[in-house]
């Protein structure tokens, strides 16, 4: 697992996320203000990863398997 740090432009909170999310252009959930940041809005912040660990995902990560593999909070109206 590789991690990158993202800063929310709305609330200023810096949080980390796994590069599987950024590589697959998924929206990121800000834990500071409970909003989602679209790929186009955070891609300029994605630099080199800062740490790594072995992951054992046995399925490919794609649109069909994302709900099984990753936790995605429901969007609030």
mmCIF file of the N, C-alpha and C atoms, coordinates in Angstrom:
data_MODEL
# 
_entry.id   MODEL 
# 
loop_
_atom_site.group_PDB 
_atom_site.id 
_atom_site.type_symbol 
_atom_site.label_atom_id 
_atom_site.label_alt_id 
_atom_site.label_comp_id 
_atom_site.label_asym_id 
_atom_site.label_entity_id 
_atom_site.label_seq_id 
_atom_site.pdbx_PDB_ins_code 
_atom_site.Cartn_x 
_atom_site.Cartn_y 
_atom_site.Cartn_z 
_atom_site.occupancy 
_atom_site.B_iso_or_equiv 
_atom_site.pdbx_formal_charge 
_atom_site.auth_seq_id 
_atom_site.auth_comp_id 
_atom_site.auth_asym_id 
_atom_site.auth_atom_id 
_atom_site.pdbx_PDB_model_num 
ATOM 1   N N  . UNK A 1 1  ? 0.846   -1.167  0.000   1.00 0.00 ? 1  UNK A N  1 
ATOM 2   C CA . UNK A 1 1  ? 0.000   0.000   0.000   1.00 0.00 ? 1  UNK A CA 1 
ATOM 3   C C  . UNK A 1 1  ? 0.894   1.233   0.000   1.00 0.00 ? 1  UNK A C  1 
ATOM 4   N N  . UNK A 1 2  ? 0.602   2.162   -0.896  1.00 0.00 ? 2  UNK A N  1 
ATOM 5   C CA . UNK A 1 2  ? 1.327   3.424   -0.964  1.00 0.00 ? 2  UNK A CA 1 
ATOM 6   C C  . UNK A 1 2  ? 0.363   4.548   -0.625  1.00 0.00 ? 2  UNK A C  1 
ATOM 7   N N  . UNK A 1 3  ? 0.838   5.516   0.125   1.00 0.00 ? 3  UNK A N  1 
ATOM 8   C CA . UNK A 1 3  ? -0.005  6.604   0.588   1.00 0.00 ? 3  UNK A CA 1 
ATOM 9   C C  . UNK A 1 3  ? 0.465   7.941   0.043   1.00 0.00 ? 3  UNK A C  1 
ATOM 10  N N  . UNK A 1 4  ? -0.498  8.831   -0.208  1.00 0.00 ? 4  UNK A N  1 
ATOM 11  C CA . UNK A 1 4  ? -0.198  10.212  -0.585  1.00 0.00 ? 4  UNK A CA 1 
ATOM 12  C C  . UNK A 1 4  ? -1.032  11.123  0.318   1.00 0.00 ? 4  UNK A C  1 
ATOM 13  N N  . UNK A 1 5  ? -0.562  12.339  0.504   1.00 0.00 ? 5  UNK A N  1 
ATOM 14  C CA . UNK A 1 5  ? -1.279  13.312  1.315   1.00 0.00 ? 5  UNK A CA 1 
ATOM 15  C C  . UNK A 1 5  ? -1.996  14.309  0.413   1.00 0.00 ? 5  UNK A C  1 
ATOM 16  N N  . UNK A 1 6  ? -3.239  14.615  0.781   1.00 0.00 ? 6  UNK A N  1 
ATOM 17  C CA . UNK A 1 6  ? -4.089  15.530  0.034   1.00 0.00 ? 6  UNK A CA 1 
ATOM 18  C C  . UNK A 1 6  ? -4.580  16.594  1.012   1.00 0.00 ? 6  UNK A C  1 
ATOM 19  N N  . UNK A 1 7  ? -4.655  17.838  0.574   1.00 0.00 ? 7  UNK A N  1 
ATOM 20  C CA . UNK A 1 7  ? -5.220  18.911  1.378   1.00 0.00 ? 7  UNK A CA 1 
ATOM 21  C C  . UNK A 1 7  ? -6.530  19.353  0.744   1.00 0.00 ? 7  UNK A C  1 
ATOM 22  N N  . UNK A 1 8  ? -7.579  19.340  1.531   1.00 0.00 ? 8  UNK A N  1 
ATOM 23  C CA . UNK A 1 8  ? -8.899  19.759  1.052   1.00 0.00 ? 8  UNK A CA 1 
ATOM 24  C C  . UNK A 1 8  ? -8.897  21.262  0.839   1.00 0.00 ? 8  UNK A C  1 
ATOM 25  N N  . UNK A 1 9  ? -9.286  21.691  -0.352  1.00 0.00 ? 9  UNK A N  1 
ATOM 26  C CA . UNK A 1 9  ? -9.333  23.117  -0.656  1.00 0.00 ? 9  UNK A CA 1 
ATOM 27  C C  . UNK A 1 9  ? -10.485 23.813  0.061   1.00 0.00 ? 9  UNK A C  1 
ATOM 28  N N  . UNK A 1 10 ? -11.489 23.046  0.457   1.00 0.00 ? 10 UNK A N  1 
ATOM 29  C CA . UNK A 1 10 ? -12.652 23.646  1.118   1.00 0.00 ? 10 UNK A CA 1 
ATOM 30  C C  . UNK A 1 10 ? -12.373 23.965  2.594   1.00 0.00 ? 10 UNK A C  1 
ATOM 31  N N  . UNK A 1 11 ? -11.819 22.976  3.346   1.00 0.00 ? 11 UNK A N  1 
ATOM 32  C CA . UNK A 1 11 ? -11.641 23.186  4.785   1.00 0.00 ? 11 UNK A CA 1 
ATOM 33  C C  . UNK A 1 11 ? -10.178 23.276  5.210   1.00 0.00 ? 11 UNK A C  1 
ATOM 34  N N  . UNK A 1 12 ? -9.254  22.907  4.317   1.00 0.00 ? 12 UNK A N  1 
ATOM 35  C CA . UNK A 1 12 ? -7.835  22.997  4.632   1.00 0.00 ? 12 UNK A CA 1 
ATOM 36  C C  . UNK A 1 12 ? -7.251  21.794  5.353   1.00 0.00 ? 12 UNK A C  1 
ATOM 37  N N  . UNK A 1 13 ? -8.070  20.776  5.645   1.00 0.00 ? 13 UNK A N  1 
ATOM 38  C CA . UNK A 1 13 ? -7.571  19.590  6.330   1.00 0.00 ? 13 UNK A CA 1 
ATOM 39  C C  . UNK A 1 13 ? -6.684  18.783  5.394   1.00 0.00 ? 13 UNK A C  1 
ATOM 40  N N  . UNK A 1 14 ? -5.551  18.324  5.915   1.00 0.00 ? 14 UNK A N  1 
ATOM 41  C CA . UNK A 1 14 ? -4.673  17.424  5.167   1.00 0.00 ? 14 UNK A CA 1 
ATOM 42  C C  . UNK A 1 14 ? -4.930  16.011  5.649   1.00 0.00 ? 14 UNK A C  1 
ATOM 43  N N  . UNK A 1 15 ? -5.141  15.089  4.721   1.00 0.00 ? 15 UNK A N  1 
ATOM 44  C CA . UNK A 1 15 ? -5.396  13.696  5.066   1.00 0.00 ? 15 UNK A CA 1 
ATOM 45  C C  . UNK A 1 15 ? -4.640  12.817  4.082   1.00 0.00 ? 15 UNK A C  1 
ATOM 46  N N  . UNK A 1 16 ? -4.483  11.559  4.427   1.00 0.00 ? 16 UNK A N  1 
ATOM 47  C CA . UNK A 1 16 ? -3.782  10.640  3.529   1.00 0.00 ? 16 UNK A CA 1 
ATOM 48  C C  . UNK A 1 16 ? -4.777  9.713   2.865   1.00 0.00 ? 16 UNK A C  1 
ATOM 49  N N  . UNK A 1 17 ? -4.384  9.201   1.717   1.00 0.00 ? 17 UNK A N  1 
ATOM 50  C CA . UNK A 1 17 ? -5.196  8.206   1.022   1.00 0.00 ? 17 UNK A CA 1 
ATOM 51  C C  . UNK A 1 17 ? -4.282  7.242   0.291   1.00 0.00 ? 17 UNK A C  1 
ATOM 52  N N  . UNK A 1 18 ? -4.810  6.105   -0.033  1.00 0.00 ? 18 UNK A N  1 
ATOM 53  C CA . UNK A 1 18 ? -4.073  5.056   -0.719  1.00 0.00 ? 18 UNK A CA 1 
ATOM 54  C C  . UNK A 1 18 ? -4.029  5.377   -2.202  1.00 0.00 ? 18 UNK A C  1 
ATOM 55  N N  . UNK A 1 19 ? -2.916  5.091   -2.848  1.00 0.00 ? 19 UNK A N  1 
ATOM 56  C CA . UNK A 1 19 ? -2.763  5.430   -4.264  1.00 0.00 ? 19 UNK A CA 1 
ATOM 57  C C  . UNK A 1 19 ? -3.684  4.621   -5.180  1.00 0.00 ? 19 UNK A C  1 
ATOM 58  N N  . UNK A 1 20 ? -4.271  3.534   -4.702  1.00 0.00 ? 20 UNK A N  1 
ATOM 59  C CA . UNK A 1 20 ? -5.269  2.835   -5.522  1.00 0.00 ? 20 UNK A CA 1 
ATOM 60  C C  . UNK A 1 20 ? -6.432  3.769   -5.838  1.00 0.00 ? 20 UNK A C  1 
ATOM 61  N N  . UNK A 1 21 ? -6.759  4.639   -4.896  1.00 0.00 ? 21 UNK A N  1 
ATOM 62  C CA . UNK A 1 21 ? -7.856  5.590   -5.119  1.00 0.00 ? 21 UNK A CA 1 
ATOM 63  C C  . UNK A 1 21 ? -7.471  6.640   -6.151  1.00 0.00 ? 21 UNK A C  1 
ATOM 64  N N  . UNK A 1 22 ? -6.275  7.204   -5.998  1.00 0.00 ? 22 UNK A N  1 
ATOM 65  C CA . UNK A 1 22 ? -5.860  8.256   -6.931  1.00 0.00 ? 22 UNK A CA 1 
ATOM 66  C C  . UNK A 1 22 ? -5.534  7.690   -8.308  1.00 0.00 ? 22 UNK A C  1 
ATOM 67  N N  . UNK A 1 23 ? -4.926  6.514   -8.364  1.00 0.00 ? 23 UNK A N  1 
ATOM 68  C CA . UNK A 1 23 ? -4.602  5.899   -9.655  1.00 0.00 ? 23 UNK A CA 1 
ATOM 69  C C  . UNK A 1 23 ? -5.846  5.548   -10.447 1.00 0.00 ? 23 UNK A C  1 
ATOM 70  N N  . UNK A 1 24 ? -6.934  5.235   -9.750  1.00 0.00 ? 24 UNK A N  1 
ATOM 71  C CA . UNK A 1 24 ? -8.187  4.871   -10.408 1.00 0.00 ? 24 UNK A CA 1 
ATOM 72  C C  . UNK A 1 24 ? -9.150  6.049   -10.519 1.00 0.00 ? 24 UNK A C  1 
ATOM 73  N N  . UNK A 1 25 ? -8.637  7.247   -10.237 1.00 0.00 ? 25 UNK A N  1 
ATOM 74  C CA . UNK A 1 25 ? -9.378  8.492   -10.422 1.00 0.00 ? 25 UNK A CA 1 
ATOM 75  C C  . UNK A 1 25 ? -10.695 8.542   -9.657  1.00 0.00 ? 25 UNK A C  1 
ATOM 76  N N  . UNK A 1 26 ? -10.684 7.973   -8.454  1.00 0.00 ? 26 UNK A N  1 
ATOM 77  C CA . UNK A 1 26 ? -11.884 7.965   -7.626  1.00 0.00 ? 26 UNK A CA 1 
ATOM 78  C C  . UNK A 1 26 ? -11.993 9.263   -6.835  1.00 0.00 ? 26 UNK A C  1 
ATOM 79  N N  . UNK A 1 27 ? -13.218 9.677   -6.510  1.00 0.00 ? 27 UNK A N  1 
ATOM 80  C CA . UNK A 1 27 ? -13.358 10.848  -5.649  1.00 0.00 ? 27 UNK A CA 1 
ATOM 81  C C  . UNK A 1 27 ? -12.850 10.504  -4.252  1.00 0.00 ? 27 UNK A C  1 
ATOM 82  N N  . UNK A 1 28 ? -12.253 11.484  -3.581  1.00 0.00 ? 28 UNK A N  1 
ATOM 83  C CA . UNK A 1 28 ? -11.723 11.275  -2.239  1.00 0.00 ? 28 UNK A CA 1 
ATOM 84  C C  . UNK A 1 28 ? -12.639 11.935  -1.223  1.00 0.00 ? 28 UNK A C  1 
ATOM 85  N N  . UNK A 1 29 ? -12.862 11.253  -0.112  1.00 0.00 ? 29 UNK A N  1 
ATOM 86  C CA . UNK A 1 29 ? -13.728 11.767  0.942   1.00 0.00 ? 29 UNK A CA 1 
ATOM 87  C C  . UNK A 1 29 ? -12.893 12.530  1.957   1.00 0.00 ? 29 UNK A C  1 
ATOM 88  N N  . UNK A 1 30 ? -13.205 13.805  2.164   1.00 0.00 ? 30 UNK A N  1 
ATOM 89  C CA . UNK A 1 30 ? -12.496 14.610  3.153   1.00 0.00 ? 30 UNK A CA 1 
ATOM 90  C C  . UNK A 1 30 ? -13.096 14.352  4.526   1.00 0.00 ? 30 UNK A C  1 
ATOM 91  N N  . UNK A 1 31 ? -12.279 13.872  5.479   1.00 0.00 ? 31 UNK A N  1 
ATOM 92  C CA . UNK A 1 31 ? -12.804 13.637  6.824   1.00 0.00 ? 31 UNK A CA 1 
ATOM 93  C C  . UNK A 1 31 ? -13.027 14.925  7.610   1.00 0.00 ? 31 UNK A C  1 
ATOM 94  N N  . UNK A 1 32 ? -12.522 16.036  7.112   1.00 0.00 ? 32 UNK A N  1 
ATOM 95  C CA . UNK A 1 32 ? -12.676 17.308  7.812   1.00 0.00 ? 32 UNK A CA 1 
ATOM 96  C C  . UNK A 1 32 ? -14.024 17.953  7.598   1.00 0.00 ? 32 UNK A C  1 
ATOM 97  N N  . UNK A 1 33 ? -14.483 17.992  6.355   1.00 0.00 ? 33 UNK A N  1 
ATOM 98  C CA . UNK A 1 33 ? -15.749 18.672  6.056   1.00 0.00 ? 33 UNK A CA 1 
ATOM 99  C C  . UNK A 1 33 ? -16.790 17.749  5.424   1.00 0.00 ? 33 UNK A C  1 
ATOM 100 N N  . UNK A 1 34 ? -16.487 16.441  5.342   1.00 0.00 ? 34 UNK A N  1 
ATOM 101 C CA . UNK A 1 34 ? -17.441 15.436  4.870   1.00 0.00 ? 34 UNK A CA 1 
ATOM 102 C C  . UNK A 1 34 ? -17.900 15.684  3.434   1.00 0.00 ? 34 UNK A C  1 
ATOM 103 N N  . UNK A 1 35 ? -16.983 16.160  2.591   1.00 0.00 ? 35 UNK A N  1 
ATOM 104 C CA . UNK A 1 35 ? -17.306 16.344  1.179   1.00 0.00 ? 35 UNK A CA 1 
ATOM 105 C C  . UNK A 1 35 ? -16.417 15.431  0.346   1.00 0.00 ? 35 UNK A C  1 
ATOM 106 N N  . UNK A 1 36 ? -16.738 15.331  -0.923  1.00 0.00 ? 36 UNK A N  1 
ATOM 107 C CA . UNK A 1 36 ? -15.942 14.542  -1.853  1.00 0.00 ? 36 UNK A CA 1 
ATOM 108 C C  . UNK A 1 36 ? -15.148 15.465  -2.759  1.00 0.00 ? 36 UNK A C  1 
ATOM 109 N N  . UNK A 1 37 ? -13.919 15.095  -3.039  1.00 0.00 ? 37 UNK A N  1 
ATOM 110 C CA . UNK A 1 37 ? -13.042 15.873  -3.905  1.00 0.00 ? 37 UNK A CA 1 
ATOM 111 C C  . UNK A 1 37 ? -12.858 15.085  -5.195  1.00 0.00 ? 37 UNK A C  1 
ATOM 112 N N  . UNK A 1 38 ? -13.234 15.659  -6.307  1.00 0.00 ? 38 UNK A N  1 
ATOM 113 C CA . UNK A 1 38 ? -13.103 14.988  -7.600  1.00 0.00 ? 38 UNK A CA 1 
ATOM 114 C C  . UNK A 1 38 ? -11.638 14.882  -8.019  1.00 0.00 ? 38 UNK A C  1 
ATOM 115 N N  . UNK A 1 39 ? -11.360 13.901  -8.849  1.00 0.00 ? 39 UNK A N  1 
ATOM 116 C CA . UNK A 1 39 ? -10.003 13.652  -9.323  1.00 0.00 ? 39 UNK A CA 1 
ATOM 117 C C  . UNK A 1 39 ? -9.381  14.902  -9.942  1.00 0.00 ? 39 UNK A C  1 
ATOM 118 N N  . UNK A 1 40 ? -10.129 15.606  -10.746 1.00 0.00 ? 40 UNK A N  1 
ATOM 119 C CA . UNK A 1 40 ? -9.598  16.805  -11.406 1.00 0.00 ? 40 UNK A CA 1 
ATOM 120 C C  . UNK A 1 40 ? -9.171  17.868  -10.397 1.00 0.00 ? 40 UNK A C  1 
ATOM 121 N N  . UNK A 1 41 ? -9.794  17.866  -9.217  1.00 0.00 ? 41 UNK A N  1 
ATOM 122 C CA . UNK A 1 41 ? -9.488  18.870  -8.202  1.00 0.00 ? 41 UNK A CA 1 
ATOM 123 C C  . UNK A 1 41 ? -8.292  18.503  -7.323  1.00 0.00 ? 41 UNK A C  1 
ATOM 124 N N  . UNK A 1 42 ? -7.960  17.215  -7.213  1.00 0.00 ? 42 UNK A N  1 
ATOM 125 C CA . UNK A 1 42 ? -6.825  16.830  -6.357  1.00 0.00 ? 42 UNK A CA 1 
ATOM 126 C C  . UNK A 1 42 ? -5.603  16.338  -7.116  1.00 0.00 ? 42 UNK A C  1 
ATOM 127 N N  . UNK A 1 43 ? -5.709  16.053  -8.399  1.00 0.00 ? 43 UNK A N  1 
ATOM 128 C CA . UNK A 1 43 ? -4.599  15.431  -9.123  1.00 0.00 ? 43 UNK A CA 1 
ATOM 129 C C  . UNK A 1 43 ? -3.321  16.271  -9.075  1.00 0.00 ? 43 UNK A C  1 
ATOM 130 N N  . UNK A 1 44 ? -3.452  17.582  -9.009  1.00 0.00 ? 44 UNK A N  1 
ATOM 131 C CA . UNK A 1 44 ? -2.269  18.439  -8.932  1.00 0.00 ? 44 UNK A CA 1 
ATOM 132 C C  . UNK A 1 44 ? -1.495  18.279  -7.633  1.00 0.00 ? 44 UNK A C  1 
ATOM 133 N N  . UNK A 1 45 ? -2.122  17.701  -6.612  1.00 0.00 ? 45 UNK A N  1 
ATOM 134 C CA . UNK A 1 45 ? -1.462  17.489  -5.325  1.00 0.00 ? 45 UNK A CA 1 
ATOM 135 C C  . UNK A 1 45 ? -0.769  16.131  -5.224  1.00 0.00 ? 45 UNK A C  1 
ATOM 136 N N  . UNK A 1 46 ? -1.091  15.212  -6.128  1.00 0.00 ? 46 UNK A N  1 
ATOM 137 C CA . UNK A 1 46 ? -0.555  13.855  -6.023  1.00 0.00 ? 46 UNK A CA 1 
ATOM 138 C C  . UNK A 1 46 ? 0.903   13.848  -6.454  1.00 0.00 ? 46 UNK A C  1 
ATOM 139 N N  . UNK A 1 47 ? 1.756   13.556  -5.509  1.00 0.00 ? 47 UNK A N  1 
ATOM 140 C CA . UNK A 1 47 ? 3.190   13.474  -5.768  1.00 0.00 ? 47 UNK A CA 1 
ATOM 141 C C  . UNK A 1 47 ? 3.668   12.071  -5.450  1.00 0.00 ? 47 UNK A C  1 
ATOM 142 N N  . UNK A 1 48 ? 4.926   11.930  -5.105  1.00 0.00 ? 48 UNK A N  1 
ATOM 143 C CA . UNK A 1 48 ? 5.443   10.609  -4.759  1.00 0.00 ? 48 UNK A CA 1 
ATOM 144 C C  . UNK A 1 48 ? 4.812   10.098  -3.465  1.00 0.00 ? 48 UNK A C  1 
ATOM 145 N N  . UNK A 1 49 ? 4.647   8.784   -3.388  1.00 0.00 ? 49 UNK A N  1 
ATOM 146 C CA . UNK A 1 49 ? 4.073   8.203   -2.176  1.00 0.00 ? 49 UNK A CA 1 
ATOM 147 C C  . UNK A 1 49 ? 5.082   8.286   -1.036  1.00 0.00 ? 49 UNK A C  1 
ATOM 148 N N  . UNK A 1 50 ? 4.568   8.299   0.194   1.00 0.00 ? 50 UNK A N  1 
ATOM 149 C CA . UNK A 1 50 ? 5.430   8.495   1.352   1.00 0.00 ? 50 UNK A CA 1 
ATOM 150 C C  . UNK A 1 50 ? 5.680   7.239   2.164   1.00 0.00 ? 50 UNK A C  1 
ATOM 151 N N  . UNK A 1 51 ? 4.914   6.201   1.954   1.00 0.00 ? 51 UNK A N  1 
ATOM 152 C CA . UNK A 1 51 ? 5.135   4.952   2.677   1.00 0.00 ? 51 UNK A CA 1 
ATOM 153 C C  . UNK A 1 51 ? 4.560   3.812   1.864   1.00 0.00 ? 51 UNK A C  1 
ATOM 154 N N  . UNK A 1 52 ? 4.954   2.614   2.202   1.00 0.00 ? 52 UNK A N  1 
ATOM 155 C CA . UNK A 1 52 ? 4.406   1.472   1.487   1.00 0.00 ? 52 UNK A CA 1 
ATOM 156 C C  . UNK A 1 52 ? 4.251   0.280   2.416   1.00 0.00 ? 52 UNK A C  1 
ATOM 157 N N  . UNK A 1 53 ? 3.356   -0.589  2.065   1.00 0.00 ? 53 UNK A N  1 
ATOM 158 C CA . UNK A 1 53 ? 3.127   -1.834  2.786   1.00 0.00 ? 53 UNK A CA 1 
ATOM 159 C C  . UNK A 1 53 ? 2.555   -2.828  1.798   1.00 0.00 ? 53 UNK A C  1 
ATOM 160 N N  . UNK A 1 54 ? 2.698   -4.083  2.087   1.00 0.00 ? 54 UNK A N  1 
ATOM 161 C CA . UNK A 1 54 ? 2.191   -5.128  1.199   1.00 0.00 ? 54 UNK A CA 1 
ATOM 162 C C  . UNK A 1 54 ? 0.679   -5.243  1.342   1.00 0.00 ? 54 UNK A C  1 
ATOM 163 N N  . UNK A 1 55 ? -0.015  -5.244  0.233   1.00 0.00 ? 55 UNK A N  1 
ATOM 164 C CA . UNK A 1 55 ? -1.459  -5.478  0.259   1.00 0.00 ? 55 UNK A CA 1 
ATOM 165 C C  . UNK A 1 55 ? -1.732  -6.802  -0.432  1.00 0.00 ? 55 UNK A C  1 
ATOM 166 N N  . UNK A 1 56 ? -2.807  -7.420  -0.042  1.00 0.00 ? 56 UNK A N  1 
ATOM 167 C CA . UNK A 1 56 ? -3.168  -8.724  -0.611  1.00 0.00 ? 56 UNK A CA 1 
ATOM 168 C C  . UNK A 1 56 ? -4.588  -8.698  -1.151  1.00 0.00 ? 56 UNK A C  1 
ATOM 169 N N  . UNK A 1 57 ? -4.801  -7.882  -2.130  1.00 0.00 ? 57 UNK A N  1 
ATOM 170 C CA . UNK A 1 57 ? -6.105  -7.826  -2.783  1.00 0.00 ? 57 UNK A CA 1 
ATOM 171 C C  . UNK A 1 57 ? -6.112  -8.902  -3.850  1.00 0.00 ? 57 UNK A C  1 
ATOM 172 N N  . UNK A 1 58 ? -7.076  -9.798  -3.762  1.00 0.00 ? 58 UNK A N  1 
ATOM 173 C CA . UNK A 1 58 ? -7.106  -10.940 -4.672  1.00 0.00 ? 58 UNK A CA 1 
ATOM 174 C C  . UNK A 1 58 ? -7.985  -10.719 -5.900  1.00 0.00 ? 58 UNK A C  1 
ATOM 175 N N  . UNK A 1 59 ? -8.575  -9.535  -5.989  1.00 0.00 ? 59 UNK A N  1 
ATOM 176 C CA . UNK A 1 59 ? -9.407  -9.209  -7.145  1.00 0.00 ? 59 UNK A CA 1 
ATOM 177 C C  . UNK A 1 59 ? -8.857  -7.949  -7.785  1.00 0.00 ? 59 UNK A C  1 
ATOM 178 N N  . UNK A 1 60 ? -9.073  -7.788  -9.077  1.00 0.00 ? 60 UNK A N  1 
ATOM 179 C CA . UNK A 1 60 ? -8.660  -6.519  -9.697  1.00 0.00 ? 60 UNK A CA 1 
ATOM 180 C C  . UNK A 1 60 ? -9.564  -5.400  -9.199  1.00 0.00 ? 60 UNK A C  1 
ATOM 181 N N  . UNK A 1 61 ? -9.022  -4.225  -9.066  1.00 0.00 ? 61 UNK A N  1 
ATOM 182 C CA . UNK A 1 61 ? -9.813  -3.080  -8.642  1.00 0.00 ? 61 UNK A CA 1 
ATOM 183 C C  . UNK A 1 61 ? -10.391 -2.403  -9.877  1.00 0.00 ? 61 UNK A C  1 
ATOM 184 N N  . UNK A 1 62 ? -11.699 -2.479  -10.010 1.00 0.00 ? 62 UNK A N  1 
ATOM 185 C CA . UNK A 1 62 ? -12.394 -1.829  -11.116 1.00 0.00 ? 62 UNK A CA 1 
ATOM 186 C C  . UNK A 1 62 ? -13.788 -1.437  -10.637 1.00 0.00 ? 62 UNK A C  1 
ATOM 187 N N  . UNK A 1 63 ? -14.576 -0.851  -11.488 1.00 0.00 ? 63 UNK A N  1 
ATOM 188 C CA . UNK A 1 63 ? -15.887 -0.354  -11.072 1.00 0.00 ? 63 UNK A CA 1 
ATOM 189 C C  . UNK A 1 63 ? -16.773 -1.442  -10.479 1.00 0.00 ? 63 UNK A C  1 
ATOM 190 N N  . UNK A 1 64 ? -16.672 -2.654  -10.984 1.00 0.00 ? 64 UNK A N  1 
ATOM 191 C CA . UNK A 1 64 ? -17.515 -3.745  -10.493 1.00 0.00 ? 64 UNK A CA 1 
ATOM 192 C C  . UNK A 1 64 ? -17.091 -4.224  -9.109  1.00 0.00 ? 64 UNK A C  1 
ATOM 193 N N  . UNK A 1 65 ? -15.804 -4.177  -8.797  1.00 0.00 ? 65 UNK A N  1 
ATOM 194 C CA . UNK A 1 65 ? -15.321 -4.707  -7.521  1.00 0.00 ? 65 UNK A CA 1 
ATOM 195 C C  . UNK A 1 65 ? -15.097 -3.649  -6.444  1.00 0.00 ? 65 UNK A C  1 
ATOM 196 N N  . UNK A 1 66 ? -15.142 -2.373  -6.801  1.00 0.00 ? 66 UNK A N  1 
ATOM 197 C CA . UNK A 1 66 ? -14.901 -1.316  -5.811  1.00 0.00 ? 66 UNK A CA 1 
ATOM 198 C C  . UNK A 1 66 ? -15.809 -1.449  -4.587  1.00 0.00 ? 66 UNK A C  1 
ATOM 199 N N  . UNK A 1 67 ? -17.122 -1.662  -4.735  1.00 0.00 ? 67 UNK A N  1 
ATOM 200 C CA . UNK A 1 67 ? -17.957 -1.774  -3.536  1.00 0.00 ? 67 UNK A CA 1 
ATOM 201 C C  . UNK A 1 67 ? -17.575 -2.947  -2.620  1.00 0.00 ? 67 UNK A C  1 
ATOM 202 N N  . UNK A 1 68 ? -16.997 -3.994  -3.159  1.00 0.00 ? 68 UNK A N  1 
ATOM 203 C CA . UNK A 1 68 ? -16.581 -5.142  -2.355  1.00 0.00 ? 68 UNK A CA 1 
ATOM 204 C C  . UNK A 1 68 ? -15.257 -4.899  -1.644  1.00 0.00 ? 68 UNK A C  1 
ATOM 205 N N  . UNK A 1 69 ? -14.375 -4.113  -2.253  1.00 0.00 ? 69 UNK A N  1 
ATOM 206 C CA . UNK A 1 69 ? -13.010 -3.960  -1.756  1.00 0.00 ? 69 UNK A CA 1 
ATOM 207 C C  . UNK A 1 69 ? -12.823 -2.705  -0.923  1.00 0.00 ? 69 UNK A C  1 
ATOM 208 N N  . UNK A 1 70 ? -13.407 -1.592  -1.352  1.00 0.00 ? 70 UNK A N  1 
ATOM 209 C CA . UNK A 1 70 ? -13.186 -0.314  -0.697  1.00 0.00 ? 70 UNK A CA 1 
ATOM 210 C C  . UNK A 1 70 ? -14.451 0.188   -0.017  1.00 0.00 ? 70 UNK A C  1 
ATOM 211 N N  . UNK A 1 71 ? -14.273 0.822   1.127   1.00 0.00 ? 71 UNK A N  1 
ATOM 212 C CA . UNK A 1 71 ? -15.400 1.466   1.811   1.00 0.00 ? 71 UNK A CA 1 
ATOM 213 C C  . UNK A 1 71 ? -15.607 2.835   1.186   1.00 0.00 ? 71 UNK A C  1 
ATOM 214 N N  . UNK A 1 72 ? -16.793 3.072   0.677   1.00 0.00 ? 72 UNK A N  1 
ATOM 215 C CA . UNK A 1 72 ? -17.149 4.366   0.096   1.00 0.00 ? 72 UNK A CA 1 
ATOM 216 C C  . UNK A 1 72 ? -18.356 4.885   0.867   1.00 0.00 ? 72 UNK A C  1 
ATOM 217 N N  . UNK A 1 73 ? -18.183 5.916   1.719   1.00 0.00 ? 73 UNK A N  1 
ATOM 218 C CA . UNK A 1 73 ? -19.333 6.454   2.452   1.00 0.00 ? 73 UNK A CA 1 
ATOM 219 C C  . UNK A 1 73 ? -20.394 6.964   1.485   1.00 0.00 ? 73 UNK A C  1 
ATOM 220 N N  . UNK A 1 74 ? -21.639 6.858   1.899   1.00 0.00 ? 74 UNK A N  1 
ATOM 221 C CA . UNK A 1 74 ? -22.724 7.352   1.055   1.00 0.00 ? 74 UNK A CA 1 
ATOM 222 C C  . UNK A 1 74 ? -22.663 8.867   0.993   1.00 0.00 ? 74 UNK A C  1 
ATOM 223 N N  . UNK A 1 75 ? -22.954 9.405   -0.173  1.00 0.00 ? 75 UNK A N  1 
ATOM 224 C CA . UNK A 1 75 ? -23.001 10.857  -0.336  1.00 0.00 ? 75 UNK A CA 1 
ATOM 225 C C  . UNK A 1 75 ? -24.240 11.402  0.331   1.00 0.00 ? 75 UNK A C  1 
ATOM 226 N N  . UNK A 1 76 ? -24.076 12.490  1.044   1.00 0.00 ? 76 UNK A N  1 
ATOM 227 C CA . UNK A 1 76 ? -25.224 13.129  1.694   1.00 0.00 ? 76 UNK A CA 1 
ATOM 228 C C  . UNK A 1 76 ? -25.827 14.140  0.736   1.00 0.00 ? 76 UNK A C  1 
ATOM 229 N N  . UNK A 1 77 ? -27.176 14.133  0.681   1.00 0.00 ? 77 UNK A N  1 
ATOM 230 C CA . UNK A 1 77 ? -27.930 14.946  -0.245  1.00 0.00 ? 77 UNK A CA 1 
ATOM 231 C C  . UNK A 1 77 ? -27.570 16.346  -0.293  1.00 0.00 ? 77 UNK A C  1 
# 
